[in-house]
Amino acid sequence: MKNRLRILRAEHSWSQADLAERLEVSRQSVNAIETGKFDPSLPLAFKLARLFNSPIESIFTDEE
Amino acid sequence: MPCIPATKAGRRYVYRLAPTMAIYLVFLFIAQWSFHHLHPTGFIVYVLAVLPALPLIGSLIVVGLYITEESDEFERSILVQSMLWGFGGTLAVTTIWGFLEDFAKAPHISTFYVYVFFWIFMGIAQPFIRMRYQ
């Protein structure tokens, strides 16, 4: 699943480690989600949406 | 032992597993020493024989607790996938070895090694699974 996490993270000047700390997950988790290799669960996707104050569908797209 | 992330659940896993392994060594020593020096008979033979297995079963419960408590779904997924490779690899090796024993007179391996094979396959699989996500 494609996503805009890298862009959103850059807009907030957060490193992967910063985002991982805010999400309470490992940096490897953030990297795997950001590169589209691991799809987050709905609760984690909602957490990301709240963190970036954006709707889920503006962060994730179901394109391969 | 496969590497466990430095999450709260990961730390709890290590704190639980370390005493389990220490108890295993103590129980193993007690069992071996008793069979060599006391030559037990009757029901106590079964108790002493099973004694070292109990902490090893405990270690599997510790892994189960880790999976239950780990809130990082990615890390949980890595461990569960590693365990599947552990199960699959162990089943493959023990099935092949079983036929080798039956038809090719291969030496008998104690079923205790099923536990060892599981950890070996799980440990080998984990870094490869992680690499897929990098």
N, CA and C atoms of all chains as a GROMACS GRO file, in nm:
protein
  594
    1MET      N    1   0.085  -0.120   0.000
    1MET     CA    2   0.000   0.000   0.000
    1MET      C    3   0.088   0.125   0.000
    2LYS      N    4   0.059   0.218  -0.096
    2LYS     CA    5   0.139   0.341  -0.102
    2LYS      C    6   0.094   0.438   0.008
    3ASN      N    7   0.186   0.524   0.046
    3ASN     CA    8   0.149   0.622   0.150
    3ASN      C    9   0.235   0.748   0.139
    4ARG      N   10   0.192   0.852   0.211
    4ARG     CA   11   0.263   0.981   0.209
    4ARG      C   12   0.340   1.006   0.339
    5LEU      N   13   0.372   0.898   0.407
    5LEU     CA   14   0.433   0.914   0.540
    5LEU      C   15   0.566   0.989   0.535
    6ARG      N   16   0.647   0.958   0.434
    6ARG     CA   17   0.778   1.023   0.425
    6ARG      C   18   0.761   1.175   0.410
    7ILE      N   19   0.663   1.213   0.327
    7ILE     CA   20   0.638   1.357   0.304
    7ILE      C   21   0.586   1.423   0.432
    8LEU      N   22   0.489   1.358   0.493
    8LEU     CA   23   0.431   1.414   0.617
    8LEU      C   24   0.536   1.424   0.727
    9ARG      N   25   0.620   1.323   0.733
    9ARG     CA   26   0.726   1.322   0.834
    9ARG      C   27   0.823   1.438   0.809
   10ALA      N   28   0.855   1.458   0.681
   10ALA     CA   29   0.948   1.567   0.643
   10ALA      C   30   0.886   1.703   0.678
   11GLU      N   31   0.754   1.716   0.653
   11GLU     CA   32   0.686   1.843   0.684
   11GLU      C   33   0.695   1.876   0.834
   12HIS      N   34   0.699   1.774   0.916
   12HIS     CA   35   0.709   1.795   1.061
   12HIS      C   36   0.854   1.791   1.111
   13SER      N   37   0.946   1.773   1.016
   13SER     CA   38   1.090   1.759   1.049
   13SER      C   39   1.116   1.649   1.152
   14TRP      N   40   1.045   1.538   1.132
   14TRP     CA   41   1.063   1.425   1.222
   14TRP      C   42   1.148   1.318   1.154
   15SER      N   43   1.235   1.258   1.229
   15SER     CA   44   1.308   1.142   1.178
   15SER      C   45   1.218   1.019   1.195
   16GLN      N   46   1.260   0.907   1.138
   16GLN     CA   47   1.183   0.784   1.157
   16GLN      C   48   1.177   0.748   1.305
   17ALA      N   49   1.289   0.774   1.374
   17ALA     CA   50   1.294   0.744   1.518
   17ALA      C   51   1.196   0.833   1.596
   18ASP      N   52   1.185   0.962   1.554
   18ASP     CA   53   1.090   1.053   1.621
   18ASP      C   54   0.947   1.001   1.605
   19LEU      N   55   0.914   0.962   1.481
   19LEU     CA   56   0.778   0.913   1.455
   19LEU      C   57   0.753   0.782   1.531
   20ALA      N   58   0.855   0.697   1.532
   20ALA     CA   59   0.842   0.569   1.603
   20ALA      C   60   0.813   0.593   1.751
   21GLU      N   61   0.882   0.690   1.810
   21GLU     CA   62   0.862   0.720   1.952
   21GLU      C   63   0.718   0.768   1.977
   22ARG      N   64   0.669   0.852   1.886
   22ARG     CA   65   0.532   0.904   1.902
   22ARG      C   66   0.427   0.793   1.883
   23LEU      N   67   0.459   0.697   1.798
   23LEU     CA   68   0.365   0.587   1.773
   23LEU      C   69   0.383   0.472   1.872
   24GLU      N   70   0.490   0.480   1.950
   24GLU     CA   71   0.528   0.372   2.043
   24GLU      C   72   0.551   0.240   1.970
   25VAL      N   73   0.625   0.250   1.858
   25VAL     CA   74   0.666   0.130   1.784
   25VAL      C   75   0.816   0.143   1.756
   26SER      N   76   0.875   0.040   1.697
   26SER     CA   77   1.018   0.045   1.666
   26SER      C   78   1.041   0.126   1.539
   27ARG      N   79   1.165   0.175   1.522
   27ARG     CA   80   1.198   0.252   1.400
   27ARG      C   81   1.183   0.162   1.278
   28GLN      N   82   1.215   0.034   1.295
   28GLN     CA   83   1.201  -0.061   1.183
   28GLN      C   84   1.056  -0.071   1.138
   29SER      N   85   0.964  -0.058   1.235
   29SER     CA   86   0.821  -0.063   1.200
   29SER      C   87   0.785   0.056   1.111
   30VAL      N   88   0.832   0.174   1.152
   30VAL     CA   89   0.803   0.295   1.074
   30VAL      C   90   0.860   0.281   0.933
   31ASN      N   91   0.983   0.232   0.924
   31ASN     CA   92   1.047   0.215   0.794
   31ASN      C   93   0.968   0.117   0.706
   32ALA      N   94   0.924   0.006   0.766
   32ALA     CA   95   0.851  -0.095   0.689
   32ALA      C   96   0.718  -0.040   0.639
   33ILE      N   97   0.651   0.043   0.720
   33ILE     CA   98   0.523   0.101   0.678
   33ILE      C   99   0.549   0.207   0.570
   34GLU      N  100   0.649   0.290   0.595
   34GLU     CA  101   0.680   0.400   0.504
   34GLU      C  102   0.717   0.350   0.363
   35THR      N  103   0.791   0.240   0.358
   35THR     CA  104   0.832   0.186   0.227
   35THR      C  105   0.722   0.100   0.164
   36GLY      N  106   0.607   0.091   0.231
   36GLY     CA  107   0.494   0.017   0.175
   36GLY      C  108   0.508  -0.133   0.184
   37LYS      N  109   0.606  -0.179   0.262
   37LYS     CA  110   0.627  -0.324   0.271
   37LYS      C  111   0.545  -0.388   0.382
   38PHE      N  112   0.496  -0.306   0.473
   38PHE     CA  113   0.412  -0.359   0.582
   38PHE      C  114   0.290  -0.268   0.597
   39ASP      N  115   0.173  -0.328   0.584
   39ASP     CA  116   0.049  -0.250   0.598
   39ASP      C  117   0.008  -0.243   0.744
   40PRO      N  118  -0.009  -0.122   0.798
   40PRO     CA  119  -0.047  -0.111   0.938
   40PRO      C  120  -0.192  -0.156   0.961
   41SER      N  121  -0.223  -0.192   1.083
   41SER     CA  122  -0.360  -0.227   1.119
   41SER      C  123  -0.443  -0.098   1.120
   42LEU      N  124  -0.574  -0.113   1.125
   42LEU     CA  125  -0.660   0.006   1.132
   42LEU      C  126  -0.630   0.093   1.255
   43PRO      N  127  -0.615   0.033   1.376
   43PRO     CA  128  -0.584   0.118   1.491
   43PRO      C  129  -0.455   0.200   1.472
   44LEU      N  130  -0.352   0.137   1.412
   44LEU     CA  131  -0.226   0.211   1.393
   44LEU      C  132  -0.244   0.318   1.283
   45ALA      N  133  -0.322   0.286   1.181
   45ALA     CA  134  -0.348   0.384   1.075
   45ALA      C  135  -0.423   0.505   1.132
   46PHE      N  136  -0.520   0.479   1.221
   46PHE     CA  137  -0.593   0.589   1.285
   46PHE      C  138  -0.500   0.672   1.373
   47LYS      N  139  -0.407   0.605   1.439
   47LYS     CA  140  -0.311   0.674   1.525
   47LYS      C  141  -0.225   0.769   1.440
   48LEU      N  142  -0.184   0.720   1.323
   48LEU     CA  143  -0.106   0.802   1.230
   48LEU      C  144  -0.188   0.921   1.182
   49ALA      N  145  -0.314   0.892   1.150
   49ALA     CA  146  -0.403   0.997   1.101
   49ALA      C  147  -0.419   1.108   1.207
   50ARG      N  148  -0.438   1.067   1.332
   50ARG     CA  149  -0.452   1.166   1.440
   50ARG      C  150  -0.323   1.245   1.458
   51LEU      N  151  -0.212   1.173   1.449
   51LEU     CA  152  -0.081   1.237   1.470
   51LEU      C  153  -0.055   1.345   1.364
   52PHE      N  154  -0.091   1.316   1.240
   52PHE     CA  155  -0.068   1.412   1.131
   52PHE      C  156  -0.192   1.497   1.102
   53ASN      N  157  -0.295   1.476   1.183
   53ASN     CA  158  -0.418   1.553   1.169
   53ASN      C  159  -0.472   1.549   1.025
   54SER      N  160  -0.471   1.430   0.968
   54SER     CA  161  -0.517   1.411   0.830
   54SER      C  162  -0.604   1.286   0.824
   55PRO      N  163  -0.700   1.284   0.729
   55PRO     CA  164  -0.778   1.161   0.716
   55PRO      C  165  -0.692   1.045   0.665
   56ILE      N  166  -0.729   0.923   0.704
   56ILE     CA  167  -0.650   0.806   0.665
   56ILE      C  168  -0.630   0.798   0.514
   57GLU      N  169  -0.740   0.827   0.438
   57GLU     CA  170  -0.730   0.811   0.293
   57GLU      C  171  -0.639   0.914   0.226
   58SER      N  172  -0.604   1.019   0.302
   58SER     CA  173  -0.508   1.114   0.245
   58SER      C  174  -0.364   1.071   0.277
   59ILE      N  175  -0.350   0.977   0.366
   59ILE     CA  176  -0.215   0.926   0.400
   59ILE      C  177  -0.186   0.798   0.321
   60PHE      N  178  -0.287   0.709   0.316
   60PHE     CA  179  -0.269   0.580   0.247
   60PHE      C  180  -0.357   0.572   0.122
   61THR      N  181  -0.302   0.512   0.017
   61THR     CA  182  -0.383   0.483  -0.101
   61THR      C  183  -0.370   0.334  -0.131
   62ASP      N  184  -0.478   0.274  -0.185
   62ASP     CA  185  -0.474   0.129  -0.205
   62ASP      C  186  -0.410   0.088  -0.338
   63GLU      N  187  -0.333   0.180  -0.400
   63GLU     CA  188  -0.257   0.142  -0.520
   63GLU      C  189  -0.142   0.052  -0.478
   64GLU      N  190  -0.106  -0.043  -0.568
   64GLU     CA  191   0.009  -0.130  -0.540
   64GLU      C  192   0.136  -0.056  -0.577
   65MET      N  193   1.911  -1.765   2.051
   65MET     CA  194   1.776  -1.711   2.071
   65MET      C  195   1.755  -1.595   1.973
   66PRO      N  196   1.645  -1.588   1.904
   66PRO     CA  197   1.624  -1.481   1.808
   66PRO      C  198   1.625  -1.345   1.876
   67CYS      N  199   1.668  -1.243   1.800
   67CYS     CA  200   1.677  -1.111   1.864
   67CYS      C  201   1.538  -1.054   1.888
   68ILE      N  202   1.523  -0.994   2.001
   68ILE     CA  203   1.394  -0.940   2.044
   68ILE      C  204   1.409  -0.789   2.052
   69PRO      N  205   1.312  -0.712   2.000
   69PRO     CA  206   1.325  -0.567   2.000
   69PRO      C  207   1.324  -0.508   2.140
   70ALA      N  208   1.379  -0.387   2.149
   70ALA     CA  209   1.390  -0.322   2.281
   70ALA      C  210   1.261  -0.251   2.319
   71THR      N  211   1.148  -0.320   2.303
   71THR     CA  212   1.020  -0.266   2.349
   71THR      C  213   1.000  -0.313   2.493
   72LYS      N  214   0.895  -0.260   2.558
   72LYS     CA  215   0.866  -0.302   2.696
   72LYS      C  216   0.843  -0.454   2.700
   73ALA      N  217   0.763  -0.502   2.604
   73ALA     CA  218   0.733  -0.646   2.600
   73ALA      C  219   0.860  -0.725   2.575
   74GLY      N  220   0.949  -0.670   2.492
   74GLY     CA  221   1.076  -0.736   2.462
   74GLY      C  222   1.163  -0.749   2.586
   75ARG      N  223   1.166  -0.642   2.666
   75ARG     CA  224   1.245  -0.646   2.790
   75ARG      C  225   1.187  -0.748   2.888
   76ARG      N  226   1.052  -0.748   2.897
   76ARG     CA  227   0.987  -0.845   2.986
   76ARG      C  228   1.020  -0.988   2.942
   77TYR      N  229   1.024  -1.007   2.809
   77TYR     CA  230   1.057  -1.139   2.752
   77TYR      C  231   1.194  -1.184   2.801
   78VAL      N  232   1.292  -1.095   2.794
   78VAL     CA  233   1.429  -1.129   2.838
   78VAL      C  234   1.433  -1.156   2.987
   79TYR      N  235   1.366  -1.070   3.066
   79TYR     CA  236   1.364  -1.088   3.212
   79TYR      C  237   1.298  -1.220   3.252
   80ARG      N  238   1.203  -1.264   3.172
   80ARG     CA  239   1.136  -1.391   3.203
   80ARG      C  240   1.216  -1.510   3.153
   81LEU      N  241   1.278  -1.495   3.035
   81LEU     CA  242   1.347  -1.608   2.974
   81LEU      C  243   1.476  -1.643   3.048
   82ALA      N  244   1.548  -1.541   3.094
   82ALA     CA  245   1.677  -1.566   3.161
   82ALA      C  246   1.661  -1.659   3.282
   83PRO      N  247   1.570  -1.632   3.376
   83PRO     CA  248   1.553  -1.726   3.488
   83PRO      C  249   1.504  -1.864   3.444
   84THR      N  250   1.422  -1.867   3.338
   84THR     CA  251   1.371  -1.995   3.288
   84THR      C  252   1.488  -2.085   3.243
   85MET      N  253   1.584  -2.021   3.172
   85MET     CA  254   1.700  -2.096   3.123
   85MET      C  255   1.790  -2.138   3.241
   86ALA      N  256   1.801  -2.048   3.341
   86ALA     CA  257   1.882  -2.080   3.460
   86ALA      C  258   1.820  -2.199   3.535
   87ILE      N  259   1.688  -2.197   3.548
   87ILE     CA  260   1.618  -2.308   3.615
   87ILE      C  261   1.638  -2.439   3.536
   88TYR      N  262   1.637  -2.426   3.402
   88TYR     CA  263   1.658  -2.545   3.317
   88TYR      C  264   1.793  -2.609   3.349
   89LEU      N  265   1.899  -2.525   3.357
   89LEU     CA  266   2.033  -2.577   3.385
   89LEU      C  267   2.037  -2.646   3.523
   90VAL      N  268   1.973  -2.584   3.622
   90VAL     CA  269   1.969  -2.641   3.757
   90VAL      C  270   1.895  -2.775   3.756
   91PHE      N  271   1.778  -2.778   3.692
   91PHE     CA  272   1.697  -2.901   3.687
   91PHE      C  273   1.770  -3.012   3.610
   92LEU      N  274   1.838  -2.971   3.502
   92LEU     CA  275   1.914  -3.069   3.423
   92LEU      C  276   2.024  -3.131   3.508
   93PHE      N  277   2.093  -3.045   3.583
   93PHE     CA  278   2.199  -3.093   3.672
   93PHE      C  279   2.141  -3.188   3.778
   94ILE      N  280   2.029  -3.148   3.838
   94ILE     CA  281   1.965  -3.232   3.942
   94ILE      C  282   1.929  -3.369   3.884
   95ALA      N  283   1.870  -3.368   3.764
   95ALA     CA  284   1.827  -3.494   3.701
   95ALA      C  285   1.948  -3.582   3.670
   96GLN      N  286   2.051  -3.522   3.608
   96GLN     CA  287   2.169  -3.602   3.570
   96GLN      C  288   2.240  -3.655   3.694
   97TRP      N  289   2.257  -3.570   3.794
   97TRP     CA  290   2.327  -3.610   3.917
   97TRP      C  291   2.250  -3.722   3.987
   98SER      N  292   2.117  -3.709   3.992
   98SER     CA  293   2.034  -3.809   4.060
   98SER      C  294   2.042  -3.944   3.990
   99PHE      N  295   2.035  -3.942   3.855
   99PHE     CA  296   2.039  -4.070   3.783
   99PHE      C  297   2.175  -4.137   3.795
  100HIS      N  298   2.283  -4.055   3.803
  100HIS     CA  299   2.417  -4.112   3.815
  100HIS      C  300   2.448  -4.162   3.956
  101HIS      N  301   2.402  -4.088   4.057
  101HIS     CA  302   2.443  -4.120   4.194
  101HIS      C  303   2.337  -4.190   4.279
  102LEU      N  304   2.210  -4.162   4.254
  102LEU     CA  305   2.105  -4.215   4.342
  102LEU      C  306   2.032  -4.335   4.282
  103HIS      N  307   2.049  -4.352   4.149
  103HIS     CA  308   1.984  -4.462   4.078
  103HIS      C  309   1.838  -4.477   4.121
  104PRO      N  310   1.756  -4.376   4.097
  104PRO     CA  311   1.617  -4.380   4.144
  104PRO      C  312   1.536  -4.490   4.074
  105THR      N  313   1.428  -4.529   4.138
  105THR     CA  314   1.338  -4.629   4.079
  105THR      C  315   1.193  -4.582   4.099
  106GLY      N  316   1.102  -4.647   4.029
  106GLY     CA  317   0.960  -4.620   4.046
  106GLY      C  318   0.918  -4.483   3.994
  107PHE      N  319   0.821  -4.426   4.060
  107PHE     CA  320   0.758  -4.302   4.014
  107PHE      C  321   0.858  -4.186   4.004
  108ILE      N  322   0.957  -4.185   4.097
  108ILE     CA  323   1.054  -4.074   4.101
  108ILE      C  324   1.136  -4.065   3.971
  109VAL      N  325   1.152  -4.178   3.901
  109VAL     CA  326   1.222  -4.180   3.772
  109VAL      C  327   1.151  -4.088   3.673
  110TYR      N  328   1.018  -4.098   3.672
  110TYR     CA  329   0.940  -4.016   3.578
  110TYR      C  330   0.948  -3.868   3.617
  111VAL      N  331   0.942  -3.844   3.746
  111VAL     CA  332   0.948  -3.704   3.794
  111VAL      C  333   1.082  -3.642   3.756
  112LEU      N  334   1.191  -3.714   3.783
  112LEU     CA  335   1.324  -3.661   3.752
  112LEU      C  336   1.346  -3.647   3.601
  113ALA      N  337   1.291  -3.740   3.523
  113ALA     CA  338   1.308  -3.734   3.378
  113ALA      C  339   1.237  -3.613   3.318
  114VAL      N  340   1.122  -3.582   3.374
  114VAL     CA  341   1.041  -3.472   3.320
  114VAL      C  342   1.091  -3.335   3.370
  115LEU      N  343   1.162  -3.337   3.483
  115LEU     CA  344   1.204  -3.212   3.549
  115LEU      C  345   1.270  -3.111   3.453
  116PRO      N  346   1.373  -3.148   3.374
  116PRO     CA  347   1.437  -3.048   3.286
  116PRO      C  348   1.344  -2.995   3.176
  117ALA      N  349   1.241  -3.073   3.143
  117ALA     CA  350   1.150  -3.030   3.036
  117ALA      C  351   1.059  -2.916   3.082
  118LEU      N  352   1.032  -2.911   3.213
  118LEU     CA  353   0.935  -2.812   3.263
  118LEU      C  354   0.977  -2.667   3.232
  119PRO      N  355   1.103  -2.626   3.262
  119PRO     CA  356   1.140  -2.488   3.227
  119PRO      C  357   1.143  -2.463   3.076
  120LEU      N  358   1.168  -2.568   2.997
  120LEU     CA  359   1.168  -2.550   2.851
  120LEU      C  360   1.025  -2.524   2.802
  121ILE      N  361   0.930  -2.593   2.864
  121ILE     CA  362   0.788  -2.565   2.833
  121ILE      C  363   0.757  -2.422   2.878
  122GLY      N  364   0.815  -2.385   2.993
  122GLY     CA  365   0.798  -2.248   3.043
  122GLY      C  366   0.850  -2.146   2.942
  123SER      N  367   0.960  -2.180   2.875
  123SER     CA  368   1.017  -2.085   2.777
  123SER      C  369   0.921  -2.064   2.660
  124LEU      N  370   0.847  -2.169   2.624
  124LEU     CA  371   0.748  -2.154   2.516
  124LEU      C  372   0.633  -2.065   2.562
  125ILE      N  373   0.597  -2.077   2.690
  125ILE     CA  374   0.492  -1.991   2.746
  125ILE      C  375   0.541  -1.845   2.746
  126VAL      N  376   0.670  -1.826   2.776
  126VAL     CA  377   0.729  -1.691   2.776
  126VAL      C  378   0.717  -1.630   2.635
  127VAL      N  379   0.741  -1.710   2.532
  127VAL     CA  380   0.728  -1.661   2.394
  127VAL      C  381   0.581  -1.624   2.367
  128GLY      N  382   0.491  -1.710   2.414
  128GLY     CA  383   0.348  -1.683   2.396
  128GLY      C  384   0.307  -1.553   2.464
  129LEU      N  385   0.360  -1.530   2.584
  129LEU     CA  386   0.329  -1.406   2.657
  129LEU      C  387   0.382  -1.286   2.581
  130TYR      N  388   0.502  -1.301   2.523
  130TYR     CA  389   0.560  -1.190   2.445
  130TYR      C  390   0.468  -1.153   2.328
  131ILE      N  391   0.420  -1.256   2.258
  131ILE     CA  392   0.332  -1.230   2.142
  131ILE      C  393   0.204  -1.160   2.189
  132THR      N  394   0.153  -1.202   2.303
  132THR     CA  395   0.030  -1.142   2.356
  132THR      C  396   0.054  -0.997   2.399
  133GLU      N  397   0.170  -0.970   2.458
  133GLU     CA  398   0.194  -0.839   2.518
  133GLU      C  399   0.257  -0.738   2.423
  134GLU      N  400   0.319  -0.786   2.314
  134GLU     CA  401   0.388  -0.694   2.223
  134GLU      C  402   0.286  -0.605   2.150
  135SER      N  403   0.294  -0.476   2.175
  135SER     CA  404   0.198  -0.384   2.113
  135SER      C  405   0.244  -0.338   1.975
  136ASP      N  406   0.372  -0.359   1.943
  136ASP     CA  407   0.425  -0.322   1.811
  136ASP      C  408   0.390  -0.434   1.713
  137GLU      N  409   0.289  -0.407   1.629
  137GLU     CA  410   0.238  -0.514   1.543
  137GLU      C  411   0.339  -0.564   1.440
  138PHE      N  412   0.430  -0.477   1.397
  138PHE     CA  413   0.533  -0.519   1.301
  138PHE      C  414   0.628  -0.620   1.367
  139GLU      N  415   0.674  -0.587   1.486
  139GLU     CA  416   0.765  -0.677   1.558
  139GLU      C  417   0.696  -0.810   1.589
  140ARG      N  418   0.569  -0.801   1.625
  140ARG     CA  419   0.492  -0.922   1.653
  140ARG      C  420   0.483  -1.010   1.528
  141SER      N  421   0.459  -0.943   1.416
  141SER     CA  422   0.448  -1.014   1.289
  141SER      C  423   0.580  -1.084   1.253
  142ILE      N  424   0.692  -1.015   1.277
  142ILE     CA  425   0.823  -1.075   1.248
  142ILE      C  426   0.842  -1.202   1.332
  143LEU      N  427   0.807  -1.195   1.459
  143LEU     CA  428   0.827  -1.310   1.548
  143LEU      C  429   0.734  -1.425   1.507
  144VAL      N  430   0.609  -1.393   1.475
  144VAL     CA  431   0.514  -1.499   1.438
  144VAL      C  432   0.559  -1.566   1.307
  145GLN      N  433   0.606  -1.486   1.211
  145GLN     CA  434   0.656  -1.544   1.086
  145GLN      C  435   0.778  -1.633   1.112
  146SER      N  436   0.867  -1.587   1.203
  146SER     CA  437   0.985  -1.667   1.239
  146SER      C  438   0.943  -1.799   1.301
  147MET      N  439   0.840  -1.792   1.387
  147MET     CA  440   0.793  -1.915   1.452
  147MET      C  441   0.736  -2.012   1.348
  148LEU      N  442   0.667  -1.959   1.246
  148LEU     CA  443   0.612  -2.046   1.142
  148LEU      C  444   0.725  -2.118   1.068
  149TRP      N  445   0.836  -2.044   1.042
  149TRP     CA  446   0.952  -2.108   0.979
  149TRP      C  447   1.012  -2.210   1.075
  150GLY      N  448   1.009  -2.177   1.204
  150GLY     CA  449   1.060  -2.271   1.305
  150GLY      C  450   0.978  -2.400   1.305
  151PHE      N  451   0.846  -2.386   1.304
  151PHE     CA  452   0.759  -2.504   1.301
  151PHE      C  453   0.779  -2.583   1.170
  152GLY      N  454   0.778  -2.509   1.059
  152GLY     CA  455   0.790  -2.573   0.927
  152GLY      C  456   0.923  -2.646   0.912
  153GLY      N  457   1.031  -2.578   0.949
  153GLY     CA  458   1.164  -2.638   0.938
  153GLY      C  459   1.176  -2.761   1.025
  154THR      N  460   1.123  -2.753   1.147
  154THR     CA  461   1.131  -2.866   1.240
  154THR      C  462   1.050  -2.984   1.187
  155LEU      N  463   0.930  -2.956   1.136
  155LEU     CA  464   0.847  -3.064   1.082
  155LEU      C  465   0.916  -3.129   0.962
  156ALA      N  466   0.976  -3.045   0.877
  156ALA     CA  467   1.044  -3.097   0.757
  156ALA      C  468   1.160  -3.188   0.798
  157VAL      N  469   1.246  -3.138   0.886
  157VAL     CA  470   1.365  -3.215   0.925
  157VAL      C  471   1.327  -3.344   0.998
  158THR      N  472   1.232  -3.334   1.092
  158THR     CA  473   1.197  -3.455   1.168
  158THR      C  474   1.122  -3.558   1.082
  159THR      N  475   1.045  -3.509   0.984
  159THR     CA  476   0.976  -3.602   0.893
  159THR      C  477   1.079  -3.676   0.807
  160ILE      N  478   1.172  -3.597   0.750
  160ILE     CA  479   1.277  -3.659   0.666
  160ILE      C  480   1.358  -3.757   0.750
  161TRP      N  481   1.397  -3.712   0.871
  161TRP     CA  482   1.480  -3.799   0.956
  161TRP      C  483   1.404  -3.926   0.997
  162GLY      N  484   1.275  -3.913   1.019
  162GLY     CA  485   1.194  -4.030   1.054
  162GLY      C  486   1.200  -4.136   0.945
  163PHE      N  487   1.187  -4.094   0.819
  163PHE     CA  488   1.194  -4.190   0.708
  163PHE      C  489   1.335  -4.245   0.693
  164LEU      N  490   1.436  -4.159   0.720
  164LEU     CA  491   1.575  -4.206   0.713
  164LEU      C  492   1.599  -4.314   0.819
  165GLU      N  493   1.540  -4.296   0.937
  165GLU     CA  494   1.554  -4.398   1.043
  165GLU      C  495   1.485  -4.528   1.002
  166ASP      N  496   1.363  -4.512   0.942
  166ASP     CA  497   1.284  -4.631   0.906
  166ASP      C  498   1.346  -4.710   0.791
  167PHE      N  499   1.392  -4.637   0.688
  167PHE     CA  500   1.434  -4.707   0.566
  167PHE      C  501   1.585  -4.712   0.543
  168ALA      N  502   1.658  -4.617   0.601
  168ALA     CA  503   1.802  -4.609   0.569
  168ALA      C  504   1.890  -4.633   0.692
  169LYS      N  505   1.828  -4.682   0.800
  169LYS     CA  506   1.902  -4.715   0.923
  169LYS      C  507   1.983  -4.596   0.976
  170ALA      N  508   1.929  -4.476   0.962
  170ALA     CA  509   1.994  -4.358   1.021
  170ALA      C  510   1.988  -4.369   1.172
  171PRO      N  511   2.087  -4.312   1.243
  171PRO     CA  512   2.085  -4.322   1.390
  171PRO      C  513   1.962  -4.252   1.449
  172HIS      N  514   1.913  -4.306   1.560
  172HIS     CA  515   1.795  -4.248   1.624
  172HIS      C  516   1.829  -4.115   1.690
  173ILE      N  517   1.743  -4.016   1.671
  173ILE     CA  518   1.760  -3.886   1.738
  173ILE      C  519   1.650  -3.873   1.843
  174SER      N  520   1.689  -3.829   1.963
  174SER     CA  521   1.592  -3.808   2.070
  174SER      C  522   1.490  -3.702   2.029
  175THR      N  523   1.366  -3.723   2.066
  175THR     CA  524   1.262  -3.626   2.030
  175THR      C  525   1.283  -3.492   2.102
  176PHE      N  526   1.371  -3.489   2.201
  176PHE     CA  527   1.407  -3.363   2.267
  176PHE      C  528   1.458  -3.262   2.163
  177TYR      N  529   1.526  -3.314   2.057
  177TYR     CA  530   1.586  -3.224   1.958
  177TYR      C  531   1.482  -3.148   1.876
  178VAL      N  532   1.356  -3.188   1.884
  178VAL     CA  533   1.249  -3.112   1.817
  178VAL      C  534   1.250  -2.968   1.870
  179TYR      N  535   1.268  -2.956   2.002
  179TYR     CA  536   1.274  -2.823   2.067
  179TYR      C  537   1.394  -2.744   2.014
  180VAL      N  538   1.507  -2.811   2.005
  180VAL     CA  539   1.630  -2.745   1.958
  180VAL      C  540   1.615  -2.701   1.813
  181PHE      N  541   1.564  -2.791   1.727
  181PHE     CA  542   1.544  -2.758   1.586
  181PHE      C  543   1.454  -2.637   1.570
  182PHE      N  544   1.348  -2.633   1.651
  182PHE     CA  545   1.253  -2.522   1.642
  182PHE      C  546   1.326  -2.388   1.663
  183TRP      N  547   1.407  -2.380   1.768
  183TRP     CA  548   1.477  -2.254   1.796
  183TRP      C  549   1.581  -2.223   1.689
  184ILE      N  550   1.649  -2.327   1.638
  184ILE     CA  551   1.750  -2.304   1.534
  184ILE      C  552   1.685  -2.246   1.409
  185PHE      N  553   1.578  -2.311   1.362
  185PHE     CA  554   1.510  -2.262   1.240
  185PHE      C  555   1.451  -2.123   1.261
  186MET      N  556   1.394  -2.102   1.380
  186MET     CA  557   1.335  -1.971   1.410
  186MET      C  558   1.444  -1.862   1.410
  187GLY      N  559   1.557  -1.895   1.472
  187GLY     CA  560   1.668  -1.799   1.481
  187GLY      C  561   1.728  -1.767   1.346
  188ILE      N  562   1.740  -1.870   1.260
  188ILE     CA  563   1.795  -1.848   1.125
  188ILE      C  564   1.698  -1.766   1.041
  189ALA      N  565   1.568  -1.795   1.055
  189ALA     CA  566   1.467  -1.730   0.970
  189ALA      C  567   1.453  -1.581   1.001
  190GLN      N  568   1.465  -1.544   1.128
  190GLN     CA  569   1.429  -1.408   1.168
  190GLN      C  570   1.506  -1.298   1.092
  191PRO      N  571   1.640  -1.304   1.082
  191PRO     CA  572   1.709  -1.196   1.008
  191PRO      C  573   1.668  -1.189   0.861
  192PHE      N  574   1.640  -1.305   0.800
  192PHE     CA  575   1.598  -1.306   0.659
  192PHE      C  576   1.460  -1.241   0.644
  193ILE      N  577   1.372  -1.269   0.739
  193ILE     CA  578   1.237  -1.208   0.734
  193ILE      C  579   1.250  -1.057   0.750
  194ARG      N  580   1.337  -1.013   0.842
  194ARG     CA  581   1.358  -0.869   0.862
  194ARG      C  582   1.410  -0.803   0.734
  195MET      N  583   1.500  -0.874   0.665
  195MET     CA  584   1.559  -0.818   0.543
  195MET      C  585   1.454  -0.788   0.437
  196ARG      N  586   1.348  -0.870   0.436
  196ARG     CA  587   1.241  -0.849   0.336
  196ARG      C  588   1.171  -0.715   0.354
  197TYR      N  589   1.177  -0.660   0.475
  197TYR     CA  590   1.106  -0.535   0.503
  197TYR      C  591   1.196  -0.412   0.498
  198GLN      N  592   1.325  -0.433   0.461
  198GLN     CA  593   1.416  -0.318   0.459
  198GLN      C  594   1.419  -0.252   0.323
   0.00000   0.00000   0.00000
